[in-house]
Amino acid sequence: MPRRFPATIAAAVEHEIVITKSRFITTLAPVDGVEDADRVIAEVRRRRWDARHNCTAMVTGVLGDQARSSDDGEPSGTAGVPMLEVLRRRELTDVVAVVTRYFGGVKLGAGGLVRAYSTSVTEALDAATLVRREALTQVRFDVDHADAGRLDNVLRDWVRHHHATLGPTTYGRAATFEVWVPADALDVLRADMAAASAGAVDPVVGEERIVDVHAD
């Protein structure tokens, strides 16, 4: 099995709940670092300038080792930290959560606020599409155009069973396939491609990267 890394989300999500007349609107977004997360936060605060609170939590870095949160005026520890804990429990990174609260006139108390902000982020994440991340090695090989369709089908089936993912295929004098493969599956790929092509395929192994692997 490949090494495990924190996952991220595929696209932004917005989700609203109402608790004791207060509206809690969660904005989740994938980000590529702290500056990008700050940009998302600033944009939400511009759009929802009339809200009582825009509380935030973010986790960034390949290993999810950078984190920040803000209660934005809510009692200390009742908003940002509970939001952050939800992101941590889901083992996510490169994601920011902003929960906008429009106060409904009824105080929720510390426990009620913790539950409200936690639930807001949890339900938003339930609606998000997750993207797993893995350390994969690039493999490229050329195939005659006449064989490209058949090898494409073989590869699409192969990656589903080996925690791998396809990169872009380029067409020149030959069709050049790109596959991102766990290091412990390289020998299996070589053997399977040799069998599928009667030895005509000559894989070239490249660099290792942390790659986003989208579910089918």
N, C-alpha and C positions, 0 to 999 in steps of 0.2 A: 504494500500500500504506500502511496506517496505521503510525504510529510504534510501535516495539517497546518493550515494558516487560517486566521480569522476570515470570514466571508464578508461580502459587502452586499449592497442592493443594486438592482439593475437600473432603476429609474426612480424619480421623485414620486412621493405619495402624499396626499392630503386626506386627513380623516377628522371628522368632528363627532364629539359626544356632548351631551348636556347632562350635568349633574347638579341637582338642586338649583336650577335656574341659571347656573353659570355655564357658558359655552367654552369648551376646550377644543381648539383646532390645532391638530398636529401636522406639521410639515416635516417630512423626512426627505433627505436628498443625499445621493452619493457625492463624495467630494474627493479631490486629489491632494488635500493637505489642509493645514490650518487656515491659510489665507483664503482658500476657496470656501471653507466652512464659514469664515467671517463674512464673506460676500453674501452667502445664502442668508445668514442671520440678518444682515443689514437690509437685504431686499424684503424679507418678511416684515421687519420692523417698519419699513417705509410703507408697505401695503396695509399693515394693520396698526397704524400709528395711533388709532383711537382705542386700542385695547388697554386694559389695566396692566397686564403683564405679558411679556414675551420671554418665556423661560427657555433655556438652551442646554444642550449636552452634545458633545462631539467626541468621537474616538477616531484617531488617525494613525498612520504608520502601518507598514506591512505587517508588523507583529501586533498592532493595536496597542502600542506602548505609550501613546500620547493621548491624554484625555483632559477635557475641560468642561465645566458646567457653570451655570449661573441661575440663581433664583429670581433675578430681576424684580426684587421688591417683595416677593413672597417671604414668609418667615424662613429663617435660615434652615437649610436641610430638607425643606418640604417639597421642592420642585426639581431643581437641577440634578441633585445627587440621585434621587429615585429614578429620574429619566436615564441618567448615566448607567445606573445599575441594570436597567432593562437591556440597554445596548451590550453591556458586558455579559449578562447571562446568555444572550443570543449569540455570543462570540462573533461580534461584528467589528469592522473597522472601516475607515474612510467613509464615515457616515455622520451626518449632523441631524439633530432633532430640535425643532422649535415648537413649543406648545404655547399657543396664544390663548389667554384667558380673558373673556369678556365677563366681568363680574355681574352676577345676577341678583345681588342684594342680600344673599344669605351666606354667612360665614360657615366654612366647612370644618374648621379646626385643623390642627396639625396632621392628625391621622387621616382625616378626610382629604386633605390636600395631597398627601403622599400617595394615597390610593388613586386619586383622580389623575395626577400626572403620570403615575406608573401605568394605569390602565390606558390612558390616551396613547402613549408610545407603544404599548403592547399591541393594542388593536390596529394601530397604523402599520406596525411591522407584520402583523398577520395578513395584511393586504398587499405587502410588498413581495416582489420577486427577488429571491436571494441568488447571489452569484458566488460560487465557491472559488477559492484561490489555491493554487498548487504550484510547487516548484517543478517545472517541466522543461524538457530539453528539446530544442528544435531539431527536426530531421527533415531534410529536403531531398527530393529525387525527381528525375526526369522520366517521363513515360511518353511513348509514341502516341500521337493523337488518336490513332485507331484503337488503342487500348485504354484511353483516358476514361471513358464512361464506365467501363467495367471496373477499373481500379478505384474510381471514385466511389462506386457502390461498396466495394470491399472495404475501403478505408472508413466510410461512414458507419458501417457495422462494427469495424474493429475498434474505433475510438470509444464507442458506447460501452464496450466490455473491458476497457483497459485504462479508465480514468484519464483519457487523453482528449485532445481537441484538435480540430482541423484549423489551419491557418488559410490564407488566401491561396487560390490556385492561379498561376499565371500561364499565359499561352504565348509561346514564341515558336521556335523551331520544334520544340517539344512542349508537352504540358508539364509544368513544374508544380508538384504537390508539396505542401508544407504541413507537417504534423508536429504537435507539441506533446511529448511523451514523458511519463515518469522514467527516471533513470533505470529503475529495475525492470522496465518493460522494453528496453532498447533491443535486447537480443531476440525477444519474442517478435518484435516488429520486423527486424531483419529477416528472421526465418519465415514469417508469414508472408511478407512481400516477395521473398524469393520464390516461395511456393506458388503464389498467385500470379507471378509474372514469368514463371519458368526460368528464373535466374536472371532476367533482363534488367531488373531494378537494382541500382547501386546507391543505397541511401548515404547521404552526407550528413554527419552529426555536427550540429552547431552549438550555440551557447545555451546555458540554462537561465530561465527567467521565472519570476512569479507571474503566473498567467491567470486571467479571469476565465473560468470555465462555466459557460451558461448551460443550464439544463435544456434538454431537448423539448 
